[in-house]
Amino acid sequence: MKALTFKRYGKSPEIGFSELPRPTLKDDELLVQVHAAGVNPIDNMIPTGLFKAVVKFQFPATLGSDLAGVVVEVGRRVTRFKPGDAVFASSFDLGTGSLAEYAVVPERAAALKPANLDFVQAASVPMVGLTSWQALNERMRLQAKQKVFIPAGSGGIGSFAIQLAKILGAQVGTTTSSGNVEWVRSLGADEVVDYKKQDFAQELRDYDAVLGTLRGEELEKAVGILKPGGTMVSLVGPLDPAFARARGLNALFGFVFGLMSRTIRRLAKKRGVRYGFLFARADGEQLAQIGELLRSERIRPVIDKVFPFEQAKEALDYLAQGRAKGKVVVRMR
């Protein structure tokens, strides 16, 4: 089968198409013929080796972390799906990728595709949906009338997280460029900072939670808008000792991650707020609940651009430019 792969970590990962054997199934897995695959910033980060200590691949490794397609085969212990079912799933952190003609998905990671979505729309959801769900519901425990800052509101994660936060009854602050101010308001944002003209750290105050999609100094500045007792959940790092413990990594990793996150944790402690790094996990039950929100159209997928499979590498390059309004999706079939 044809797959978009990389062959090593580092500055020259050799990203390109490879012919790979069609995957074989374990007893608890589905073989899915992929119709569409969403791409995410993590797909560009993994080949650099940034997460090689915690995300394991065998080379050549298939890229991609979102998929929608049709089940063609099931393992003997699978009970919730059958051949012919249309499904969607995140394959992130499962040792396999989605930018391929076929993908193996554990039964626990899959959910039935909402019937009102096509495959491209469904493939845009899993990673951003699960990340938003786990950040806002599990880590922040966001409540009605609380205030959450979700930067980059027009991006893939921002456009989904804003909609979910509004369903939870929260007030949402975000940043975007001048041309997207009214558009992110239409998604539900209450306070919108035009980052070309304003500094969010000067405009926003007394927030209960921050979804950290910013890096470096911008992430550190975001600590200052939190009220005491608030929570920052970062999706981009730095990694922290709690993450090392959750992954079962040895003490050396805990020490290294502690050094990496020392500045942001010190700032958080001084402010009286909590900092944590989130690696979204594949979860079919949560994805099914997200699917109900999509079926009822309480959340709508936001797609910037669709690339044919032959241009999957170009899709990743386009995403890396950081200008996508919503998700970037690769159509296989």
TIVEXVEX-270735 format. One line per 2 residues: number of its first residue (from 1); for each residue x negated, y, z of N, C-alpha, C, O. Coordinates in steps of 0.2 Angstrom, whole numbers, plus 2048, in hexadecimal, padded with zeros to 3 digits. Layout:
NUM = X/Y/Z/X/Y/Z/X/Y/Z/X/Y/Z ~ ...
REM end
This chain:
1 = 7FC/7FA/800/800/800/800/7FC/806/800/7F6/806/802 ~ 7FE/80C/7FE/7FB/812/7FD/7FC/816/804/801/816/807
3 = 7F6/819/807/7F7/81C/80D/7F2/822/80D/7EC/822/80A ~ 7F3/828/810/7EE/82D/811/7EA/82C/817/7ED/82B/81D
5 = 7E4/82B/817/7E0/829/81C/7DA/82E/81D/7D8/832/819 ~ 7D6/82D/823/7D0/830/824/7CB/82A/826/7CE/825/829
7 = 7C5/82B/825/7C0/825/826/7BB/826/82C/7B8/821/82E ~ 7BB/82C/82E/7B7/82D/834/7B9/834/837/7BC/838/835
9 = 7B6/835/83D/7B7/83B/841/7B2/840/83F/7AC/83E/83D ~ 7B4/847/840/7AF/84C/83F/7B0/851/839/7B6/851/837
11 = 7AB/854/836/7AC/859/831/7AD/856/82A/7B0/85A/826 ~ 7AC/850/829/7AD/84D/823/7B1/846/824/7AE/841/823
13 = 7B7/847/826/7BB/841/827/7BD/83C/821/7C0/837/822 ~ 7BC/83F/81B/7BE/83C/815/7C5/83A/815/7C7/834/814
15 = 7C9/83F/815/7D0/83F/814/7D2/83D/80D/7D0/841/809 ~ 7D6/838/80C/7D8/837/805/7DC/830/805/7DE/82E/80A
17 = 7DF/82F/7FF/7E3/829/7FE/7DF/822/7FE/7D9/822/7FB ~ 7E1/81D/802/7DE/817/802/7E4/811/800/7EA/812/801
19 = 7E2/80C/7FE/7E6/806/7FD/7E5/801/803/7DF/7FF/804 ~ 7EA/800/807/7EA/7FC/80D/7EE/7F7/80C/7F3/7F7/809
21 = 7ED/7F1/810/7F2/7EC/810/7F8/7EE/813/7F9/7F2/818 ~ 7FE/7EB/811/804/7EC/814/804/7EA/81B/802/7E4/81C
23 = 806/7EE/820/806/7EC/827/809/7E6/829/80E/7E4/826 ~ 807/7E2/82E/80A/7DC/830/80D/7DE/837/80B/7E2/83B
25 = 812/7DB/839/816/7DC/83F/814/7D8/845/813/7D2/845 ~ 815/7DC/84B/815/7D8/851/81D/7D7/853/821/7D9/84F
27 = 81E/7D3/858/825/7D1/859/82A/7D7/85B/830/7D6/85A ~ 827/7DC/85E/82B/7E2/860/82B/7E8/85B/82C/7ED/85D
29 = 829/7E6/855/828/7EC/850/82C/7EC/84A/82F/7E6/848 ~ 82D/7F1/847/831/7F2/840/82C/7F4/83B/827/7F7/83C
31 = 82D/7F1/835/82A/7F3/82F/82E/7F8/82B/834/7F6/829 ~ 82C/7FE/82B/830/804/828/82D/806/821/827/807/820
33 = 832/806/81C/830/809/815/831/810/816/836/813/817 ~ 82B/814/816/82B/81B/818/82E/81F/812/82C/81F/80C
35 = 833/823/813/836/827/80E/834/82E/80F/833/832/80A ~ 832/831/815/82F/837/816/82B/837/81C/82D/833/821
37 = 826/83C/81D/822/83C/822/821/843/824/81F/847/820 ~ 822/845/82A/821/84C/82C/819/84D/82E/816/848/831
39 = 816/853/82D/80F/854/82F/80F/859/835/814/85D/835 ~ 80B/858/839/80A/85C/83F/803/85F/840/7FE/85C/83E
41 = 802/864/844/7FB/866/845/7F6/861/848/7F0/861/846 ~ 7F9/85D/84C/7F5/857/84F/7F2/853/849/7EC/850/84A
43 = 7F5/852/844/7F3/84E/83E/7EC/851/83B/7E8/84E/838 ~ 7EB/858/83C/7E5/85B/83A/7E0/85B/83F/7DA/85B/83D
45 = 7E2/85A/845/7DD/85A/84B/7DA/854/84C/7D4/853/84E ~ 7DE/84E/84B/7DB/848/84C/7D5/846/848/7D0/843/84B
47 = 7D4/847/841/7CE/846/83E/7C8/849/840/7C2/847/83F ~ 7C9/84F/844/7C3/853/846/7C0/84F/84C/7BA/850/84D
49 = 7C3/84A/84F/7C0/846/855/7C2/849/85B/7C0/847/860 ~ 7C6/84F/85B/7C8/852/862/7CB/84D/867/7CA/84E/86D
51 = 7CF/849/864/7D3/844/869/7D0/83D/868/7D4/838/86A ~ 7CA/83C/865/7C8/835/864/7C7/831/86B/7C8/82B/86A
53 = 7C6/834/870/7C6/831/876/7CC/82E/879/7CC/829/87D ~ 7D2/831/877/7D8/82F/879/7DD/82C/874/7E2/829/876
55 = 7DC/82D/86E/7E0/82B/868/7DC/826/864/7D7/828/861 ~ 7DE/820/864/7DA/81A/861/7DC/819/85A/7E2/817/859
57 = 7D8/818/855/7D9/816/84E/7D4/811/84C/7CE/811/84E ~ 7D6/80D/847/7D1/809/844/7D0/80C/83D/7D5/80E/839
59 = 7CA/80D/83A/7C9/810/834/7C9/80B/82E/7C7/805/82F ~ 7CC/80D/828/7CF/814/827/7D6/814/82A/7DA/810/82A
61 = 7D7/81A/82D/7DD/81B/831/7E2/81F/82E/7E0/824/82A ~ 7E8/81D/82E/7ED/821/82A/7EF/827/82E/7F0/826/834
63 = 7F0/82C/82B/7F2/833/82E/7FA/833/82E/7FD/82F/82B ~ 7FC/838/832/803/839/833/806/837/839/804/832/83C
65 = 80B/83A/83C/80E/838/842/816/839/842/819/837/848 ~ 819/83A/83D/820/83A/83D/822/836/837/81F/836/831
67 = 828/833/837/82B/82F/831/832/82E/831/835/82E/837 ~ 835/82D/82C/83C/82B/82B/83C/826/825/839/828/820
69 = 840/821/826/840/81C/820/845/816/822/849/817/826 ~ 844/811/81E/848/80B/81E/845/805/821/83F/803/81F
71 = 848/802/826/845/7FC/829/845/7F6/823/84A/7F5/820 ~ 83F/7F3/822/83F/7ED/81D/83E/7E7/820/83F/7E1/81E
73 = 83B/7E7/827/83A/7E1/82A/83A/7E2/832/838/7E8/834 ~ 83C/7DD/836/83B/7DE/83D/838/7D8/840/839/7D3/83E
75 = 835/7D9/846/832/7D4/84A/837/7D0/84D/83D/7D2/84E ~ 835/7CA/84F/83A/7C5/852/83D/7C7/859/843/7C5/85A
77 = 83A/7CC/85C/83D/7CE/863/841/7D5/862/844/7D8/867 ~ 841/7D7/85C/845/7DE/85B/84C/7DC/85B/84F/7D8/858
79 = 850/7E1/85F/857/7E0/85F/85C/7E6/85D/861/7E5/85C ~ 858/7EC/85D/85C/7F2/85C/85D/7F4/855/860/7F8/853
81 = 858/7F1/850/858/7F3/849/858/7ED/845/856/7E7/847 ~ 85A/7EE/83F/85A/7E8/83A/858/7EB/833/858/7F1/832
83 = 856/7E7/82E/854/7E9/828/85A/7ED/824/85F/7EB/825 ~ 858/7F2/821/85D/7F7/81E/85F/7FD/823/862/802/820
85 = 85D/7FD/829/85E/803/82D/85A/809/82B/854/808/82A ~ 85D/80E/82B/859/815/82A/857/817/831/85B/818/835
87 = 851/818/832/84E/81A/839/849/820/838/847/822/832 ~ 848/823/83E/843/828/83E/83F/827/844/841/824/849
89 = 838/829/845/834/828/84A/82E/82C/84A/82C/82F/845 ~ 82B/82C/850/824/82F/851/81F/829/851/821/825/855
91 = 81A/829/84D/815/824/84E/80F/827/852/809/823/852 ~ 80F/82D/854/809/830/858/807/82C/85E/80B/82A/862
93 = 800/82B/85E/7FD/828/864/7FF/820/864/7FE/81D/869 ~ 801/81E/85E/802/816/85E/7FD/813/85A/7FE/80D/859
95 = 7F8/816/858/7F2/813/854/7F4/812/84D/7F0/80E/849 ~ 7F9/815/84A/7FB/814/843/7FE/81B/841/800/81F/845
97 = 7FE/81C/83A/800/822/837/806/821/833/809/81B/832 ~ 809/827/831/80F/826/82D/80F/829/826/813/828/822
99 = 809/82B/824/808/82D/81D/806/828/818/800/827/816 ~ 80B/823/818/809/81D/814/810/81A/811/815/81C/813
101 = 810/815/80D/816/813/80A/819/80E/80F/820/80E/80E ~ 816/80B/813/819/807/819/816/809/81F/810/80B/820
103 = 81A/809/825/817/80A/82B/81A/805/830/820/803/830 ~ 816/803/835/818/7FF/83B/81A/803/840/816/808/842
105 = 820/802/843/823/806/849/825/802/84E/829/7FD/84D ~ 823/802/855/826/7FE/85A/82D/800/85B/82F/806/85A
107 = 831/7FB/85D/838/7FC/85D/83A/802/862/83E/805/861 ~ 836/802/868/837/807/86D/836/80E/86A/838/813/86E
109 = 832/80F/865/831/816/862/836/818/85D/836/81E/85B ~ 83A/814/85A/83F/816/855/846/817/857/848/815/85D
111 = 849/81B/853/851/81C/854/854/81D/84D/851/81E/848 ~ 85A/81B/84D/85E/81C/847/85E/823/844/85F/828/848
113 = 85D/824/83E/85D/82A/83B/864/82D/83B/869/82A/839 ~ 865/833/83D/86C/837/83D/86E/837/836/86B/838/831
115 = 875/834/835/877/833/82F/878/83A/82B/878/83A/824 ~ 878/840/82E/879/846/82B/873/849/828/873/84E/825
117 = 86D/846/82A/867/848/828/864/844/822/865/83E/822 ~ 861/847/81D/85D/843/818/856/841/81B/855/843/821
119 = 853/83D/818/84C/83A/81A/847/840/81C/843/83F/820 ~ 847/845/817/842/84A/818/844/84E/81F/840/850/823
121 = 84A/850/820/84C/853/826/84B/84F/82C/848/852/831 ~ 84C/848/82C/84B/844/831/844/844/833/842/843/839
123 = 840/843/82E/838/843/82F/835/849/832/830/849/835 ~ 839/84E/832/836/855/834/837/855/83C/834/859/83F
125 = 83B/850/83F/83D/851/846/839/84E/84B/837/851/850 ~ 837/847/84A/834/844/850/82F/847/855/830/847/85B
127 = 829/849/852/824/84C/856/826/852/85A/825/853/860 ~ 829/857/856/82B/85D/859/831/85C/85E/831/85F/863
129 = 835/858/85C/83B/856/860/839/853/867/83B/855/86C ~ 835/84E/867/833/84B/86D/82E/84F/871/82F/84F/877
131 = 82A/853/86E/826/858/871/82A/85D/875/829/85E/87B ~ 82F/860/872/833/864/875/837/861/87B/838/864/880
133 = 83A/85B/879/83E/858/87E/83A/856/885/83C/858/88A ~ 834/854/884/830/852/889/82D/858/88D/82C/858/893
135 = 82B/85D/889/829/863/88D/82E/867/891/82D/868/896 ~ 834/868/88D/839/86C/891/83D/868/896/83F/86B/89B
137 = 83F/862/894/843/85E/899/83E/85B/89F/840/85B/8A4 ~ 839/857/89D/835/853/8A1/830/858/8A5/830/857/8AC
139 = 82C/85B/8A2/827/85F/8A5/829/866/8A8/828/867/8AE ~ 82D/86A/8A5/82F/870/8A7/836/86F/8AC/837/873/8B0
141 = 83A/86A/8AA/840/869/8AD/844/870/8AD/847/872/8B1 ~ 844/872/8A6/847/879/8A5/84F/879/8A7/853/874/8A5
143 = 851/87E/8AA/858/87E/8AC/85B/884/8A9/858/889/8A6 ~ 862/884/8A9/866/88A/8A6/864/890/8AA/863/891/8B0
145 = 863/896/8A5/861/89C/8A7/85A/89E/8A9/858/8A3/8AA ~ 856/898/8A9/84F/899/8AA/84C/89C/8A3/84F/89C/89E
147 = 846/89F/8A4/843/8A2/89E/83D/89E/89C/838/89C/8A0 ~ 83D/89C/895/837/899/893/834/89C/88D/838/89F/888
149 = 82D/89D/88C/82A/8A0/887/827/89A/882/824/896/884 ~ 82A/89B/87C/828/896/877/825/89A/871/828/89C/86D
151 = 81E/89A/871/81B/89E/86C/81C/89B/865/81E/896/864 ~ 81A/89F/860/81A/89D/859/821/89A/857/822/894/855
153 = 826/89E/858/82D/89C/858/82F/899/851/834/896/850 ~ 82B/89C/84C/82D/89A/845/82A/893/843/82B/891/83D
155 = 825/891/847/821/88B/845/826/884/846/82B/884/848 ~ 822/87F/845/826/878/845/828/877/84C/82E/875/84D
157 = 824/877/851/826/876/858/82A/87B/85B/82F/87A/85E ~ 828/882/859/82C/887/85C/833/887/85A/838/889/85E
159 = 835/886/853/83B/886/851/840/881/854/846/882/854 ~ 83D/87B/855/841/876/859/842/877/860/847/877/863
161 = 83C/879/863/83D/87A/86B/841/880/86D/845/880/872 ~ 842/885/869/846/88B/86A/84D/888/86A/851/88A/86F
163 = 84F/884/865/856/882/865/858/87D/86B/85D/87D/86E ~ 853/879/86D/854/874/872/855/878/879/859/877/87D
165 = 850/87D/87A/851/881/880/857/885/881/85A/886/886 ~ 85A/887/87B/861/88A/87B/866/886/87D/86B/887/881
167 = 866/87F/87B/86B/87A/87D/86A/879/884/86F/878/888 ~ 864/87A/887/863/879/88E/865/87F/892/865/87F/898
169 = 867/884/88F/86A/88A/892/865/88F/894/866/894/898 ~ 85E/88E/892/859/893/893/859/899/88F/85C/899/88A
171 = 855/89E/892/854/8A4/88E/84D/8A3/88B/848/8A1/88E ~ 84C/8A5/885/846/8A3/881/843/8AA/87E/846/8AE/87C
173 = 83C/8AA/880/838/8AF/87D/833/8AC/878/831/8A6/879 ~ 832/8AF/873/82D/8AD/86E/829/8B2/86A/82A/8B8/86B
175 = 825/8B0/866/821/8B4/862/822/8B2/85B/823/8AC/859 ~ 821/8B7/856/821/8B6/84F/81F/8BC/84B/81E/8C1/84E
177 = 81E/8BB/844/81C/8C1/840/822/8C5/83F/828/8C3/840 ~ 821/8CB/83C/827/8D0/83B/82C/8CD/837/832/8CE/838
179 = 82B/8C9/832/830/8C7/82D/834/8C1/830/839/8C0/82D ~ 832/8BE/836/836/8B9/838/83A/8BB/83F/83D/8B6/842
181 = 83A/8C1/841/83D/8C3/847/844/8C1/847/846/8BE/84C ~ 848/8C3/842/84F/8C2/842/850/8BA/841/855/8B7/844
183 = 84C/8B7/83E/84D/8B0/83D/84C/8AC/843/850/8A7/845 ~ 847/8AD/847/847/8A9/84E/84C/8AB/852/84E/8A7/857
185 = 84F/8B1/852/855/8B3/856/85B/8AF/854/85F/8AD/858 ~ 85B/8AD/84D/861/8A9/84B/860/8A2/84E/865/89E/84E
187 = 85A/8A0/850/859/899/853/85B/899/85A/85C/894/85D ~ 85B/89F/85D/85D/8A0/864/859/8A4/868/85A/8A5/86E
189 = 853/8A6/866/84E/8AA/86A/851/8B1/86D/855/8B4/869 ~ 850/8B2/873/853/8B8/876/84E/8BE/876/850/8C3/875
191 = 848/8BD/878/843/8C2/877/83E/8C0/872/83B/8BA/872 ~ 83D/8C4/86D/838/8C3/868/833/8C8/867/834/8CE/867
193 = 82D/8C6/868/827/8CA/867/824/8CA/860/822/8C4/85E ~ 823/8CF/85D/820/8CF/856/819/8D0/858/816/8D5/859
195 = 815/8CA/857/80E/8CA/859/80A/8CE/854/804/8D0/856 ~ 80C/8D1/84F/808/8D5/84B/808/8DC/84E/804/8E1/84C
197 = 80D/8DE/852/80E/8E5/855/80E/8E5/85C/80C/8EA/85F ~ 80F/8DF/860/80F/8DF/867/80B/8D9/86A/809/8D5/866
199 = 809/8DA/870/806/8D5/874/80B/8D2/879/80E/8D5/87D ~ 80C/8CB/878/811/8C8/87C/810/8C9/883/814/8C9/887
201 = 809/8C9/885/808/8C9/88C/80A/8D0/88F/80A/8D1/895 ~ 80B/8D5/88B/80D/8DC/88E/814/8DC/88D/817/8E0/891
203 = 818/8D8/889/81F/8D9/888/823/8D4/88C/829/8D6/88E ~ 820/8CE/88E/824/8C9/892/822/8C9/899/81D/8C9/89B
205 = 827/8C8/89D/826/8C7/8A5/82B/8C2/8A8/830/8C0/8A5 ~ 828/8BF/8AD/82D/8BB/8B2/830/8B5/8AE/836/8B4/8AF
207 = 82B/8B1/8AB/82E/8AB/8A7/82D/8A5/8AC/828/8A5/8B0 ~ 831/8A1/8AB/831/89A/8AF/82D/895/8AC/82A/891/8B0
209 = 82C/895/8A6/828/890/8A2/825/893/89C/828/897/899 ~ 81F/890/89A/81C/891/894/81B/88B/890/818/886/893
211 = 81C/88B/88A/81A/885/885/814/887/882/814/88B/87D ~ 80E/884/884/808/886/881/806/884/87A/804/87E/87A
213 = 807/888/875/805/886/86F/800/88B/86C/7FE/88B/867 ~ 7FD/88F/871/7F8/894/870/7F1/891/873/7F1/88D/877
215 = 7EC/893/870/7E5/891/872/7E1/897/875/7E3/89C/875 ~ 7DC/894/879/7D7/899/87C/7DA/89F/880/7DE/89E/885
217 = 7D8/8A5/87E/7DA/8AB/882/7E2/8AC/882/7E5/8AE/887 ~ 7E5/8AA/87C/7EC/8AB/87C/7F0/8A7/881/7F5/8A9/884
219 = 7ED/8A0/882/7F0/89C/887/7EF/89F/88E/7F4/89E/892 ~ 7E9/8A1/88F/7E8/8A4/895/7EC/8AA/897/7EE/8AB/89C
221 = 7ED/8AE/892/7F2/8B4/893/7F9/8B2/894/7FC/8B6/898 ~ 7FB/8AC/892/802/8AA/893/803/8A8/89A/809/8A9/89D
223 = 7FE/8A7/89E/7FE/8A5/8A5/801/8AC/8A9/805/8AB/8AD ~ 7FF/8B1/8A6/801/8B8/8AA/809/8B9/8A9/80B/8BE/8AD
225 = 80C/8B6/8A4/813/8B8/8A4/818/8B3/8A8/81E/8B4/8A9 ~ 815/8AE/8AB/818/8AA/8B0/819/8AD/8B7/815/8B0/8B9
227 = 81F/8AB/8B9/820/8AD/8C0/81D/8A8/8C5/81C/8A2/8C2 ~ 81C/8A9/8CB/819/8A4/8D0/81E/89E/8D0/824/89F/8D0
229 = 81B/898/8CF/81F/892/8CF/821/890/8C8/824/88A/8C7 ~ 81F/893/8C3/820/892/8BC/81C/88C/8BA/817/889/8BD
231 = 81D/88A/8B4/81A/884/8B1/817/886/8AA/81B/889/8A6 ~ 811/884/8A8/80E/884/8A1/80D/87D/89F/809/87A/8A2
233 = 810/87B/899/80F/875/896/80B/876/890/80E/879/88B ~ 805/874/88F/801/876/889/801/870/884/800/86A/886
235 = 802/871/87E/802/86C/879/7FB/86C/875/7FA/867/871 ~ 7F7/871/876/7F1/871/872/7EA/871/877/7E5/871/874
237 = 7EB/86F/87D/7E5/86F/882/7E4/876/885/7E8/87A/884 ~ 7DF/876/88A/7DA/871/88B/7DD/86B/88F/7E2/86B/893
239 = 7DA/865/88D/7DC/85F/891/7DA/860/899/7D6/863/89A ~ 7DE/85D/89D/7DD/85D/8A4/7DC/857/8A8/7DE/851/8A5
241 = 7DA/857/8AE/7D9/850/8B1/7DF/84C/8B2/7DF/846/8B2 ~ 7E5/84F/8B3/7EB/84C/8B3/7ED/848/8AD/7EF/842/8AD
243 = 7EB/84A/8A7/7EC/847/8A1/7E7/841/8A1/7E9/83B/89F ~ 7E1/841/8A3/7DC/83C/8A3/7DF/836/8A8/7DF/830/8A6
245 = 7E2/838/8AD/7E5/833/8B2/7EB/82F/8AF/7EB/829/8AF ~ 7EF/833/8AB/7F5/830/8A8/7F3/82C/8A3/7F7/827/8A1
247 = 7ED/82D/89F/7EB/828/89A/7E7/822/89C/7E5/81E/899 ~ 7E6/822/8A3/7E2/81D/8A6/7DA/81D/8A4/7D7/818/8A4
249 = 7D8/823/8A3/7D1/824/8A1/7CD/825/8A7/7CF/826/8AC ~ 7C6/823/8A6/7C2/823/8AC/7C0/82A/8AF/7C2/82F/8AC
251 = 7BC/82A/8B4/7BB/830/8B8/7B7/835/8B4/7B8/83B/8B5 ~ 7B3/832/8AF/7AF/837/8AB/7B3/83B/8A7/7B2/841/8A6
253 = 7B8/838/8A4/7BD/83C/8A0/7C1/841/8A4/7C2/847/8A2 ~ 7C3/83F/8AA/7C6/844/8AF/7C2/84A/8B0/7C4/84F/8B1
255 = 7BB/848/8B1/7B6/84E/8B3/7B6/853/8AD/7B6/859/8AE ~ 7B5/850/8A7/7B4/854/8A1/7BA/858/89F/7BA/85E/89E
257 = 7C0/855/8A0/7C6/858/89F/7C7/85E/8A4/7CA/863/8A3 ~ 7C5/85C/8AA/7C5/862/8AF/7C1/868/8AE/7C3/86D/8AF
259 = 7BB/867/8AB/7B7/86C/8A9/7BA/870/8A3/7BA/876/8A3 ~ 7BD/86C/89E/7C0/86F/898/7C6/874/89B/7C7/879/898
261 = 7CA/872/8A0/7D0/876/8A2/7CF/87A/8A8/7D4/87D/8AB ~ 7C9/87B/8AA/7C7/87E/8B0/7CA/885/8B0/7CD/887/8B5
263 = 7C9/889/8AB/7CB/890/8AB/7D2/891/8AB/7D5/895/8AF ~ 7D6/88D/8A7/7DD/88E/8A7/7E0/88B/8AE/7E5/88E/8B0
265 = 7DD/886/8B1/7E0/883/8B7/7DF/888/8BD/7E3/889/8C1 ~ 7D9/88C/8BC/7D7/891/8C1/7DC/897/8C1/7DF/899/8C6
267 = 7DD/899/8BB/7E2/89E/8BA/7E9/89C/8BC/7ED/8A0/8BF ~ 7EB/896/8BB/7F2/894/8BD/7F2/894/8C4/7F8/896/8C7
269 = 7ED/891/8C8/7ED/891/8CF/7EE/898/8D2/7F2/899/8D7 ~ 7EA/89C/8CF/7EA/8A3/8D2/7F1/8A6/8D1/7F3/8AA/8D5
271 = 7F4/8A5/8CC/7FB/8A7/8CA/801/8A3/8CE/806/8A6/8CF ~ 7FF/89E/8D1/804/89A/8D4/808/896/8CF/80E/895/8D1
273 = 805/894/8CA/809/890/8C5/806/889/8C3/800/888/8C5 ~ 80A/885/8C0/807/87E/8BE/805/87E/8B7/808/881/8B2
275 = 7FF/87B/8B5/7FD/87A/8AF/7FC/872/8AD/7FA/86F/8B1 ~ 7FE/870/8A7/7FE/869/8A5/7FD/869/89E/800/86D/89A
277 = 7FA/864/89B/7F9/862/894/7FE/85C/892/7FF/858/896 ~ 801/85D/88D/806/858/88B/804/855/884/803/858/87F
279 = 804/84E/884/803/84A/87E/80A/847/87D/80C/842/881 ~ 80E/849/878/815/846/878/814/83E/876/810/83C/872
281 = 818/83B/879/818/833/878/81E/831/873/824/835/873 ~ 81D/82C/870/823/829/86C/828/826/870/826/823/875
283 = 82E/828/86F/834/826/873/83A/825/86F/83D/82A/86E ~ 83C/81F/86D/842/81F/869/849/821/86D/84D/823/86A
285 = 849/81F/873/84F/821/877/850/829/877/856/82B/876 ~ 84B/82D/878/84B/834/878/84D/836/871/850/83B/870
287 = 84A/833/86C/84B/835/865/852/834/863/855/838/85F ~ 855/82F/866/85C/82D/865/861/833/868/866/835/865
289 = 85F/836/86E/862/83B/871/861/841/86D/866/845/86C ~ 85B/842/86A/85A/848/866/85E/847/85F/861/84C/85C
291 = 85F/841/85D/863/840/857/86A/842/858/86D/844/853 ~ 86D/841/85E/874/843/85F/874/84B/85F/87A/84D/85C
293 = 86F/84E/861/870/856/860/86F/858/859/872/85D/857 ~ 86C/854/855/86B/855/84E/872/853/84A/874/857/846
295 = 875/84E/84C/87B/84B/849/881/850/84A/885/852/846 ~ 881/853/850/886/858/852/884/85F/850/888/864/850
297 = 87E/860/84C/87C/866/84A/87B/86B/84F/87B/871/84D ~ 879/869/855/878/86E/85A/870/870/859/86E/876/85B
299 = 86C/86C/856/866/86E/854/865/86C/84D/868/867/84A ~ 862/870/849/861/86F/842/85A/86F/840/856/873/843
301 = 858/86A/83C/851/86A/83A/84F/870/836/853/873/832 ~ 849/872/837/846/878/833/840/876/82F/83B/874/832
303 = 841/876/828/83B/874/824/839/879/820/83D/87D/81C ~ 832/87A/820/82F/87F/81C/82E/87D/814/830/880/810
305 = 82B/877/814/828/875/80D/828/86D/80D/826/86A/812 ~ 82A/86B/807/829/863/806/824/862/800/825/865/7FB
307 = 820/85D/802/81B/85B/7FD/81C/854/7FB/81E/850/7FE ~ 81A/853/7F4/81B/84C/7F2/815/848/7F5/810/84B/7F7
309 = 815/841/7F6/810/83D/7F9/80A/83E/7F6/805/83E/7FA ~ 809/83F/7EF/803/840/7EC/7FF/846/7EF/7F9/847/7EE
311 = 803/84B/7F2/800/851/7F4/800/851/7FC/800/857/7FF ~ 7FF/84B/7FF/800/84B/806/7FA/84F/809/7FB/852/80E
313 = 7F4/84E/806/7EE/852/809/7EF/85A/809/7ED/85D/80D ~ 7F2/85C/803/7F4/863/802/7F9/865/807/7F9/86B/80A
315 = 7FD/861/809/802/862/80F/7FF/864/815/800/868/819 ~ 7FA/860/817/7F6/861/81D/7F2/867/81D/7F1/86B/821
317 = 7EF/869/817/7EB/86F/816/7F0/875/816/7EE/87A/819 ~ 7F6/874/814/7FB/87A/814/7FD/87B/81B/7FD/881/81E
319 = 7FE/876/81F/800/876/826/7FA/87A/82A/7FC/87E/82F ~ 7F4/878/828/7EE/87B/82C/7EE/882/82B/7EA/886/830
321 = 7F1/885/826/7F1/88C/825/7F5/890/82B/7F4/896/82C ~ 7F9/88D/82E/7FD/88F/834/802/894/832/804/898/836
323 = 805/894/82C/80A/898/82A/811/895/828/815/898/826 ~ 811/88F/82A/818/88B/828/81D/88E/82D/81C/88F/833
325 = 823/88E/82A/829/890/82D/82D/88A/82E/832/888/82A ~ 82C/887/834/82F/880/835/82A/87B/833/824/87C/833
327 = 82D/875/831/829/86F/830/827/86E/829/82A/871/824 ~ 821/86B/828/81F/869/821/820/861/821/81E/85D/826
329 = 822/85F/81C/824/858/81B/822/855/814/822/859/80F ~ 820/84F/814/81D/84B/80E/823/846/80C/825/842/810
331 = 825/847/806/82A/842/803/827/83C/800/823/83D/7FB ~ 828/836/802/825/830/7FF/829/82E/7F9/827/82C/7F4
333 = 830/82E/7FA/835/82B/7F5/83A/82F/7F4/83F/82E/7F0
REM end
